[in-house]
Amino acid sequence: MVEAEWEEEVSSHTDNPTQPGHGYRRAKASTIHGWVTKLRGTLIGNERARQRGIREMQVASAVRQYHRERKARKRKQRRRGGFFSLFSSSQHKSRSRRDRDRGTTPVVHRDYGHHKRSNAPCLHFPHRARPHHHGHGTRLQGQIMGNREMVLTGRAMNDAARRERDKERRRRRRRQRHEAEAVRADGPAHRWNWRE
């Protein structure tokens, strides 16, 4: 009699025939419900109910473990993405904007053959060297991840940027010197004659 009442209680929770369109629905695994099922099967001597309760407890434990590991992975990815997004946020933004606008923006063809170069003013330097922090991100990422190859690559990028900046600095000094000499040589020819 007790077993029949228990089976009826389980079926009433999992299947409600009074609601149209609702068939059999498996209830979410619960440790407490599985423990109660196991205890009830033990008390009434029903091994089938007892095993069902044990299985439900195991499933509930596995589901909890899965959700914990998934949450830990997401938290780790967010922490890593938040740190390294400083180095690649601009690249991702431009790429997403390009993908979003693909097919909607007209294609502009520029004729670079007829492009006229503007007269650069004095002390204007068209050359741009890499910044002094070029390669810091790669080296830092390699140190965090324990990748020696990335650390060496970052150092090589730092050294290359430093040499390029030194070369650009020497080039600018030479240009400044040449422009100053040109101004001194061209000054007397364009000097105003205030006596006239």
HELIX and SHEET records of a PDB file:
HELIX    1   1 VAL A    2  THR A   14  1                                  13    
HELIX    2   2 THR A   31  ILE A   44  1                                  14    
HELIX    3   3 GLU A   47  ARG A  100  1                                  54    
HELIX    4   4 TYR A  112  HIS A  114  5                                   3    
HELIX    5   5 HIS A  136  MET A  145  1                                  10    
HELIX    6   6 ARG A  148  ASP A  186  1                                  39    
HELIX    7   7 PRO A  188  HIS A  190  5                                   3    
END                                                                             
